[in-house]
Amino acid sequence: MGQAKQFDAPASRATIEVNGIRLQVREGGTGRPLVVFSAGDEAQIAPLLNGLAERNHLFAIDVAGAGAMTAHDLTRNLSHGLARLGLESFSVIGVSRGAPIALGQAIFAPKQIDKLILLSPPPRTAADNDLYAGVAKVEAPTLVLVGTRDRSGSADTARLLREKIGTCHLLLIYDAHEAITADRPEACLSPIGEFLERGAEFVVCHESQMLRR
């Protein structure tokens, strides 16, 4: 994917308000629009943003400030806040606790989402029932990445998503824990970049693929 472009240097900062909650947004990079949801884990998010800034116009949104609001309630009205950033059609990535927010955007605004990528999606809880009830509405080609050493329950969530979403690829990242982009940045960035390029034409040779490189 070439030399990583440092995301933070050209990034501008803004906020969007959703249901009275103000979310921090960092914008940077050049290319196709790509929204990245995370929950304050800079060690995991930084390699991802730096690796994708060369070919993508990134909007990194920290959802940690949403507090106890469920992903279902937050994402129902999130598209209005994103529209104020000038976003109408875009791809979306959800990292760990940001994954349900990315998923919810693909559920509630399916025509807006070009591609959906979920990294280490957290275990489903009772608070997520309303959100996951709509998973079959996802229309975007989807890629889910989980580390082989992740014991958090992400693999169970990933298998559920692969079962319910029409076009969904599951990749297992060898020797990575829950923080897969911190543990194995290149092993994550390579398939993510290819998926963003190819979408529905992205090919996985088996039901799931383990990346060892």
C-alpha positions as a Markdown table, in Angstrom:
| # | Residue | x | y | z |
|---|---|---|---|---|
| 1 | Met | 0.0 | 0.0 | 0.0 |
| 2 | Gly | 3.1 | 2.2 | -0.2 |
| 3 | Gln | 4.6 | 4.4 | 2.6 |
| 4 | Ala | 2.1 | 5.3 | 5.3 |
| 5 | Lys | 1.0 | 8.9 | 5.3 |
| 6 | Gln | 0.8 | 10.4 | 8.8 |
| 7 | Phe | -2.9 | 11.1 | 9.4 |
| 8 | Asp | -2.5 | 13.5 | 12.3 |
| 9 | Ala | -0.4 | 16.1 | 10.6 |
| 10 | Pro | -3.0 | 17.4 | 8.1 |
| 11 | Ala | -6.0 | 16.4 | 10.2 |
| 12 | Ser | -8.6 | 19.0 | 11.1 |
| 13 | Arg | -10.9 | 18.6 | 14.1 |
| 14 | Ala | -14.6 | 19.1 | 14.4 |
| 15 | Thr | -17.6 | 17.8 | 16.4 |
| 16 | Ile | -21.0 | 16.5 | 15.4 |
| 17 | Glu | -24.0 | 16.3 | 17.7 |
| 18 | Val | -26.3 | 13.3 | 17.8 |
| 19 | Asn | -29.2 | 13.1 | 20.3 |
| 20 | Gly | -27.6 | 15.8 | 22.4 |
| 21 | Ile | -24.2 | 13.9 | 22.4 |
| 22 | Arg | -21.2 | 15.7 | 20.9 |
| 23 | Leu | -18.8 | 13.4 | 19.2 |
| 24 | Gln | -15.2 | 14.3 | 18.2 |
| 25 | Val | -14.2 | 14.1 | 14.6 |
| 26 | Arg | -10.7 | 14.1 | 13.0 |
| 27 | Glu | -10.5 | 14.6 | 9.3 |
| 28 | Gly | -7.5 | 14.0 | 7.0 |
| 29 | Gly | -6.1 | 12.0 | 4.1 |
| 30 | Thr | -7.1 | 12.1 | 0.5 |
| 31 | Gly | -9.3 | 10.0 | -1.8 |
| 32 | Arg | -12.6 | 8.2 | -1.3 |
| 33 | Pro | -14.6 | 9.0 | 1.8 |
| 34 | Leu | -14.1 | 6.6 | 4.7 |
| 35 | Val | -15.6 | 6.9 | 8.2 |
| 36 | Val | -13.8 | 5.2 | 11.0 |
| 37 | Phe | -15.5 | 4.6 | 14.4 |
| 38 | Ser | -13.5 | 3.9 | 17.5 |
| 39 | Ala | -13.8 | 4.3 | 21.2 |
| 40 | Gly | -10.7 | 6.1 | 22.3 |
| 41 | Asp | -8.1 | 3.3 | 21.8 |
| 42 | Glu | -5.4 | 5.4 | 20.0 |
| 43 | Ala | -2.9 | 2.5 | 20.1 |
| 44 | Gln | -5.2 | 0.5 | 17.9 |
| 45 | Ile | -6.6 | 3.3 | 15.7 |
| 46 | Ala | -3.4 | 5.2 | 14.9 |
| 47 | Pro | -1.8 | 2.4 | 12.7 |
| 48 | Leu | -5.1 | 2.1 | 10.8 |
| 49 | Leu | -5.5 | 5.8 | 10.1 |
| 50 | Asn | -1.9 | 6.2 | 9.1 |
| 51 | Gly | -2.1 | 3.2 | 6.8 |
| 52 | Leu | -5.3 | 4.3 | 5.1 |
| 53 | Ala | -4.7 | 8.1 | 4.8 |
| 54 | Glu | -2.8 | 7.8 | 1.5 |
| 55 | Arg | -5.9 | 6.7 | -0.5 |
| 56 | Asn | -8.8 | 7.7 | 1.6 |
| 57 | His | -10.4 | 10.9 | 2.9 |
| 58 | Leu | -10.8 | 9.8 | 6.5 |
| 59 | Phe | -13.3 | 10.9 | 9.1 |
| 60 | Ala | -12.2 | 9.4 | 12.4 |
| 61 | Ile | -15.0 | 9.6 | 15.0 |
| 62 | Asp | -14.5 | 8.8 | 18.7 |
| 63 | Val | -17.7 | 7.3 | 20.1 |
| 64 | Ala | -16.3 | 7.0 | 23.7 |
| 65 | Gly | -18.2 | 10.1 | 24.6 |
| 66 | Ala | -21.6 | 8.5 | 23.9 |
| 67 | Gly | -21.6 | 7.1 | 27.4 |
| 68 | Ala | -24.5 | 4.7 | 28.1 |
| 69 | Met | -26.4 | 5.4 | 24.9 |
| 70 | Thr | -26.9 | 2.1 | 23.0 |
| 71 | Ala | -25.5 | 1.7 | 19.5 |
| 72 | His | -29.1 | 1.3 | 18.3 |
| 73 | Asp | -30.2 | 4.7 | 19.7 |
| 74 | Leu | -27.0 | 6.5 | 18.5 |
| 75 | Thr | -27.0 | 5.2 | 15.0 |
| 76 | Arg | -30.6 | 5.8 | 14.2 |
| 77 | Asn | -29.9 | 9.5 | 13.9 |
| 78 | Leu | -26.2 | 9.4 | 13.1 |
| 79 | Ser | -26.7 | 9.9 | 9.3 |
| 80 | His | -27.9 | 13.5 | 10.0 |
| 81 | Gly | -24.7 | 14.4 | 11.8 |
| 82 | Leu | -22.6 | 12.8 | 9.0 |
| 83 | Ala | -24.5 | 14.7 | 6.4 |
| 84 | Arg | -23.3 | 17.9 | 8.1 |
| 85 | Leu | -19.8 | 16.8 | 7.3 |
| 86 | Gly | -20.7 | 16.6 | 3.6 |
| 87 | Leu | -20.9 | 12.8 | 3.7 |
| 88 | Glu | -23.6 | 11.2 | 1.5 |
| 89 | Ser | -22.1 | 8.0 | 0.2 |
| 90 | Phe | -19.1 | 6.4 | 1.9 |
| 91 | Ser | -17.5 | 3.3 | 3.4 |
| 92 | Val | -17.3 | 2.7 | 7.1 |
| 93 | Ile | -15.0 | 0.9 | 9.5 |
| 94 | Gly | -15.8 | 0.0 | 13.1 |
| 95 | Val | -12.9 | -0.8 | 15.5 |
| 96 | Ser | -13.7 | -2.9 | 18.6 |
| 97 | Arg | -16.3 | -0.9 | 20.6 |
| 98 | Gly | -16.8 | 1.2 | 17.5 |
| 99 | Ala | -17.9 | -1.8 | 15.5 |
| 100 | Pro | -21.6 | -1.8 | 16.6 |
| 101 | Ile | -21.8 | 1.9 | 15.6 |
| 102 | Ala | -20.5 | 1.1 | 12.1 |
| 103 | Leu | -22.8 | -1.8 | 11.9 |
| 104 | Gly | -25.8 | 0.3 | 12.9 |
| 105 | Gln | -25.0 | 2.9 | 10.2 |
| 106 | Ala | -25.1 | 0.1 | 7.6 |
| 107 | Ile | -28.4 | -1.0 | 9.0 |
| 108 | Phe | -30.2 | 2.4 | 9.3 |
| 109 | Ala | -28.7 | 4.0 | 6.2 |
| 110 | Pro | -28.0 | 1.1 | 3.9 |
| 111 | Lys | -28.1 | 3.1 | 0.7 |
| 112 | Gln | -25.3 | 5.4 | 2.0 |
| 113 | Ile | -22.8 | 2.7 | 2.8 |
| 114 | Asp | -20.5 | 1.5 | 0.1 |
| 115 | Lys | -18.5 | -1.0 | 2.1 |
| 116 | Leu | -18.6 | -2.1 | 5.8 |
| 117 | Ile | -15.5 | -3.3 | 7.7 |
| 118 | Leu | -15.6 | -4.5 | 11.3 |
| 119 | Leu | -12.5 | -5.2 | 13.4 |
| 120 | Ser | -12.8 | -7.3 | 16.5 |
| 121 | Pro | -16.5 | -6.7 | 16.9 |
| 122 | Pro | -17.3 | -7.0 | 20.7 |
| 123 | Pro | -19.5 | -9.8 | 22.1 |
| 124 | Arg | -23.2 | -9.2 | 21.7 |
| 125 | Thr | -25.1 | -8.1 | 24.8 |
| 126 | Ala | -28.7 | -7.7 | 25.8 |
| 127 | Ala | -28.4 | -4.0 | 25.0 |
| 128 | Asp | -27.6 | -4.9 | 21.4 |
| 129 | Asn | -30.7 | -7.0 | 20.7 |
| 130 | Asp | -32.5 | -4.1 | 18.9 |
| 131 | Leu | -29.5 | -3.4 | 16.8 |
| 132 | Tyr | -28.8 | -7.0 | 15.8 |
| 133 | Ala | -32.4 | -7.6 | 14.9 |
| 134 | Gly | -31.8 | -5.5 | 11.8 |
| 135 | Val | -28.5 | -7.1 | 10.7 |
| 136 | Ala | -30.2 | -8.7 | 7.6 |
| 137 | Lys | -30.9 | -5.2 | 6.3 |
| 138 | Val | -27.2 | -4.6 | 5.7 |
| 139 | Glu | -26.7 | -4.3 | 1.9 |
| 140 | Ala | -23.0 | -3.3 | 1.8 |
| 141 | Pro | -20.3 | -5.9 | 1.1 |
| 142 | Thr | -18.8 | -6.6 | 4.5 |
| 143 | Leu | -15.4 | -7.7 | 5.8 |
| 144 | Val | -14.9 | -8.8 | 9.4 |
| 145 | Leu | -11.4 | -9.3 | 10.9 |
| 146 | Val | -10.7 | -11.1 | 14.1 |
| 147 | Gly | -7.4 | -12.2 | 15.8 |
| 148 | Thr | -6.7 | -15.9 | 16.4 |
| 149 | Arg | -5.7 | -15.0 | 20.0 |
| 150 | Asp | -8.7 | -12.9 | 20.7 |
| 151 | Arg | -10.6 | -14.4 | 23.6 |
| 152 | Ser | -13.1 | -11.6 | 24.1 |
| 153 | Gly | -15.9 | -13.3 | 22.1 |
| 154 | Ser | -15.3 | -11.4 | 18.9 |
| 155 | Ala | -15.2 | -14.6 | 16.9 |
| 156 | Asp | -18.7 | -15.6 | 17.9 |
| 157 | Thr | -20.0 | -12.2 | 16.9 |
| 158 | Ala | -18.1 | -12.4 | 13.6 |
| 159 | Arg | -19.6 | -15.8 | 12.8 |
| 160 | Leu | -23.1 | -14.4 | 13.5 |
| 161 | Leu | -22.5 | -11.5 | 11.1 |
| 162 | Arg | -21.2 | -13.8 | 8.4 |
| 163 | Glu | -24.4 | -15.9 | 8.7 |
| 164 | Lys | -26.8 | -12.9 | 8.6 |
| 165 | Ile | -25.2 | -10.5 | 6.1 |
| 166 | Gly | -25.6 | -11.4 | 2.5 |
| 167 | Thr | -22.0 | -10.7 | 1.4 |
| 168 | Cys | -19.8 | -11.0 | 4.4 |
| 169 | His | -16.1 | -12.2 | 4.5 |
| 170 | Leu | -14.5 | -13.3 | 7.7 |
| 171 | Leu | -10.7 | -13.1 | 8.0 |
| 172 | Leu | -8.7 | -14.5 | 10.9 |
| 173 | Ile | -5.5 | -12.6 | 11.6 |
| 174 | Tyr | -2.8 | -15.0 | 12.9 |
| 175 | Asp | -1.2 | -14.4 | 16.3 |
| 176 | Ala | -3.2 | -11.3 | 17.0 |
| 177 | His | -5.3 | -10.5 | 20.1 |
| 178 | Glu | -8.3 | -8.1 | 20.3 |
| 179 | Ala | -6.1 | -5.1 | 19.3 |
| 180 | Ile | -5.4 | -6.6 | 15.9 |
| 181 | Thr | -4.3 | -3.4 | 14.2 |
| 182 | Ala | -1.7 | -2.8 | 17.0 |
| 183 | Asp | -0.5 | -6.4 | 17.0 |
| 184 | Arg | -0.5 | -7.0 | 13.2 |
| 185 | Pro | -0.9 | -3.7 | 11.4 |
| 186 | Glu | 0.2 | -4.8 | 7.9 |
| 187 | Ala | -1.7 | -8.1 | 8.1 |
| 188 | Cys | -4.8 | -6.0 | 8.6 |
| 189 | Leu | -4.1 | -3.1 | 6.2 |
| 190 | Ser | -3.4 | -5.3 | 3.2 |
| 191 | Pro | -6.9 | -7.0 | 3.1 |
| 192 | Ile | -8.7 | -3.8 | 4.1 |
| 193 | Gly | -7.1 | -1.9 | 1.3 |
| 194 | Glu | -7.9 | -4.7 | -1.2 |
| 195 | Phe | -11.5 | -4.9 | 0.1 |
| 196 | Leu | -12.0 | -1.1 | -0.3 |
| 197 | Glu | -10.7 | -1.4 | -3.9 |
| 198 | Arg | -12.7 | -4.5 | -4.9 |
| 199 | Gly | -15.8 | -4.6 | -2.7 |
| 200 | Ala | -18.1 | -7.5 | -3.7 |
| 201 | Glu | -15.4 | -8.8 | -6.0 |
| 202 | Phe | -13.1 | -9.4 | -3.0 |
| 203 | Val | -12.2 | -13.1 | -3.0 |
| 204 | Val | -11.6 | -15.4 | 0.0 |
| 205 | Cys | -10.5 | -18.8 | -1.0 |
| 206 | His | -12.2 | -20.6 | 1.9 |
| 207 | Glu | -15.1 | -20.0 | 4.3 |
| 208 | Ser | -12.6 | -18.1 | 6.4 |
| 209 | Gln | -8.9 | -17.3 | 5.8 |
| 210 | Met | -6.0 | -17.1 | 8.3 |
| 211 | Leu | -3.5 | -14.5 | 7.4 |
| 212 | Arg | 0.0 | -15.4 | 8.7 |
| 213 | Arg | 2.2 | -12.8 | 7.0 |
